[in-house]
Amino acid sequence: MPAHKNHLAEETSPYLLQHADNPVAWHPWNAAALELARRENKPILLSIGYSACHWCHVMAHESFEDEATAEIMNSLYVNIKIDREERPDLDKIYQTAQMLLTRRSGGWPLTMFLTPDSHVPFFGGTYFPNEQRHGLPAFKDLLVRVDQYYREHREEIDKQNASVVDALDRIYASEGQPVALSAEVLDTARNQLEHSFDDKHGGFGSAPKFPHPSNLDRLMRHWAASTAGEHQDQRALHIATYTLEKMTLGGVYDQLGGGFCRYSVDDYWMIPHFEKMLYDNGPLLALCSEAAVATGNPLFARISHETAQWVMREMQSPQGGYYSTLDADSEGEEGKFYVWQRDEVKALLDEKDYDIFAEHFGLDRPANFEGHWNLHVYKELDKLATQFKMSIDELCASLNRSRKILFAVREQRIRPGRDEKILTSWNGLMIKGIAAAGRHLDNPEYIQSAQRALDFIRDTLWQDNRLLATYKDGKAHLNAYIDDYAFLIDGIIELLQAAWRSQDLQFACQLADVLLDRFEDNDNGGFYFTSNDHEQLIQRPRVIADEATPAGNGIAATVLARLGYIMGETRYLDAAERTLKYASKAISESPMVHATLLNAFEEQLTAPQTIILRGNTPALAEWHQACTAPYAPRRISLAIPADAADLPPALAEKSARDSVVAYVCNGMTCSPPVTTLAELENILTETTASL
């Protein structure tokens, strides 16, 4: 292998391909690159990022495209570039190691220096500038100093590496010591979330503000459970829906095209980091559609429709799978595709429509983003109605006209880059989100979109009874992770509630069996992030706390229990219980950061209600609508046509009649068959308040 050749040209990751023309002799993470480092006794310079990352682009332009910097990198290091979206296992390990070494939180780009034999990092950071500034050394100077330190202090580095490995091992050592959990932990999490809630602007904490959909979901579920008691927790619902409302009215939401950006740089949800990630939009789409039925607020229904339409229009491949991200930058400038000049908007709209639009979105105020306007709702409809002496319907018609005109003009601009790799885990999140929107908003087009995505995953990324993690340009590869299996099962269960297909349930069970066989810790319970036949790395991580995506262990515990109730399969229920037992100590110490596991624990305390409907359309659809109309997060409703084939025994024994029949079960206990819609509606009325 030539030492100074860039080796990224044959990769599928758009992020790696962005660096394929760098003068840096980049390698992908593979055995050949690791062996080269060992053979030449060169430290490994590990650079981790992703295609939509703004500061990754900055460091690339400043340093990786610079001949002088590349010369130093090539002479002193074996340089390895990683797409964190394709290799979340490596990213999790080295982000954790960076925090251990620097006592600072990580991020992207991540820049780590590893010893060539053990692959343990001895120094690292995130972004380093090309010139000394902001208290950071110039990257070229840093490269020389790190190499010098490596050559002169190997004994000290080896001692430090031993400590790093020991610390990585100890991170998970104490988690498996179970403690008794009670329902009080749900109240504690709710109170912790309230304590960090921003009463004025919504969200949690201060800028930068992230959406935290797992926390919002937990609060909505907490409210739903409280409605069975004497005191409905309206405050929990308020925190969740007020945050959603502020986000959807803010600049972090694309007011013309739909979809959410990754986070806001301010407290007001006004100026986003403009990249759009599939993994945010899937859970947020599900939440908005649930909030629409929970509150009746038409805002949430509109946002759900707009986001679902954006997904199908811009993020769904012709083959069916969903793409990963849209870049923050276009034409080399962050946000350029999305922002406006006031005169440009004024020239496009008639005078009255412009006046309304300007008051609504702040064009009557000073520019809010580098001399431009990013659309952010400053004045809401009720105030506009008073000001312009118009009805809400008239205002909405005006704003919709204006949005349609501006959207058409914006479509002619140079678009941000799109990362067109299809990730199994993120597709699972979006399958769930768009299927939930289809179910709650009664839109078959959304359900069909989810089915197309699932069919693509099953046909392309399910090979030899194992999932692969990523697909692009005709190539599916990389051993899948816990998130791929757990998120996809979760998406399938939601999709089954929207539209029954027997093969989807069969696929969910196949995935669950691999999860148990390849990922479970048979000694302590819970699941590793990587399978037991994965590449051996310096750590085999576990994820039990929610991050930007929900914790794989929390989703696994939830979906295994749900599958267990649907299938009458105790293996799945037992595995879910073992996961909660393993995670119980961490949950008790920090409830708020384990919202997804708390959902699973809540369903362990009070088993979900499972309703199996058998019969023929159109009556079957009417019964199903009665089950799914209210917000009932701990209800699973499956409408199975009378002629459905290939049913498992637990469902086949729930036979269909000429008319519809309902089987209502709480956990493993089922009531007698319900044969009239009126009787079913009485049961739903009695039980919805507790679900």
Stockholm file with secondary structure:
# STOCKHOLM 1.0

chainA/1-691         MPAHKNHLAEETSPYLLQHADNPVAWHPWNAAALELARRENKPILLSIGYSACHWCHVMAHESFEDEATAEIMNSLYVNIKIDREERPDLDKIYQTAQMLLTRRSGGWPLTMFLTPDSHVPFFGGTYFPNEQRHGLPAFKDLLVRVDQYYREHREEIDKQNASVVDALDRIYASEGQPVALSAEVLDTARNQLEHSFDDKHGGFGSAPKFPHPSNLDRLMRHWAASTAGEHQDQRALHIATYTLEKMTLGGVYDQLGGGFCRYSVDDYWMIPHFEKMLYDNGPLLALCSEAAVATGNPLFARISHETAQWVMREMQSPQGGYYSTLDADSEGEEGKFYVWQRDEVKALLDEKDYDIFAEHFGLDRPANFEGHWNLHVYKELDKLATQFKMSIDELCASLNRSRKILFAVREQRIRPGRDEKILTSWNGLMIKGIAAAGRHLDNPEYIQSAQRALDFIRDTLWQDNRLLATYKDGKAHLNAYIDDYAFLIDGIIELLQAAWRSQDLQFACQLADVLLDRFEDNDNGGFYFTSNDHEQLIQRPRVIADEATPAGNGIAATVLARLGYIMGETRYLDAAERTLKYASKAISESPMVHATLLNAFEEQLTAPQTIILRGNTPALAEWHQACTAPYAPRRISLAIPADAADLPPALAEKSARDSVVAYVCNGMTCSPPVTTLAELENILTETTASL
#=GR chainA/1-691 SS CCTTCCCCTTCCCHHHHHTTTSSSCEECSSHHHHHHHHHHTCCEEEEEECTTCHHHHHHIIIIITCHHHHHHHHHHCEEEEEETTTCHHHHHHHHHHHHHHHSSCCCSSEEEEECTTTCCEEEEESCCCSSSBTTBCCHHHHHHHHHHHHHHCHHHHHHHHHHHHHHHHHHHHTTTSCCCCCTHHHHHHHHHHHHHBCTTTCSBSSSSBCCCHHHHHHHHHHHHHHTTSSSCCHHHHHHHHHHHHHHHHSTTBCTTTCCBCSEESSTTSCSEECCEEHHHHHHHHHHHHHHHHHHCCHHHHHHHHHHHHHIIIIIBCTTSCBCCEECSEETTEETTTTCBCHHHHHHHSCHHHHHHHHHHHTTTSCCSBTTBBCCCCCSCHHHHHHHHTCCHHHHHHHHHHHHHHHHHHHTTSCCCCEECCEEHHHHHHHHHHHHHHHHHTTCHHHHHHHHHHHHHIIIIIEETTEEEEEEETTEEEEECCHHHHHHHHHHHHHHHHHSCCHHHHHHHHHHHHHHHHHTBCTTTCSBCSSCTTSCCCSCCCCCCSCCSSCCHHHHHHHHHHHHHHHHTCHHHHHHHHHHHHHHHHHHHHCGGGGHHHHHHHHHHHSCCEEEEEEECTTHHHHHHHHHHSSCCTTEEEEEEETTCCSCCHHHHTSCCCSSCEEEEEETTEECCCBCCHHHHHHHHHHHHTTC
#=GC SS_cons         CCTTCCCCTTCCCHHHHHTTTSSSCEECSSHHHHHHHHHHTCCEEEEEECTTCHHHHHHIIIIITCHHHHHHHHHHCEEEEEETTTCHHHHHHHHHHHHHHHSSCCCSSEEEEECTTTCCEEEEESCCCSSSBTTBCCHHHHHHHHHHHHHHCHHHHHHHHHHHHHHHHHHHHTTTSCCCCCTHHHHHHHHHHHHHBCTTTCSBSSSSBCCCHHHHHHHHHHHHHHTTSSSCCHHHHHHHHHHHHHHHHSTTBCTTTCCBCSEESSTTSCSEECCEEHHHHHHHHHHHHHHHHHHCCHHHHHHHHHHHHHIIIIIBCTTSCBCCEECSEETTEETTTTCBCHHHHHHHSCHHHHHHHHHHHTTTSCCSBTTBBCCCCCSCHHHHHHHHTCCHHHHHHHHHHHHHHHHHHHTTSCCCCEECCEEHHHHHHHHHHHHHHHHHTTCHHHHHHHHHHHHHIIIIIEETTEEEEEEETTEEEEECCHHHHHHHHHHHHHHHHHSCCHHHHHHHHHHHHHHHHHTBCTTTCSBCSSCTTSCCCSCCCCCCSCCSSCCHHHHHHHHHHHHHHHHTCHHHHHHHHHHHHHHHHHHHHCGGGGHHHHHHHHHHHSCCEEEEEEECTTHHHHHHHHHHSSCCTTEEEEEEETTCCSCCHHHHTSCCCSSCEEEEEETTEECCCBCCHHHHHHHHHHHHTTC
//
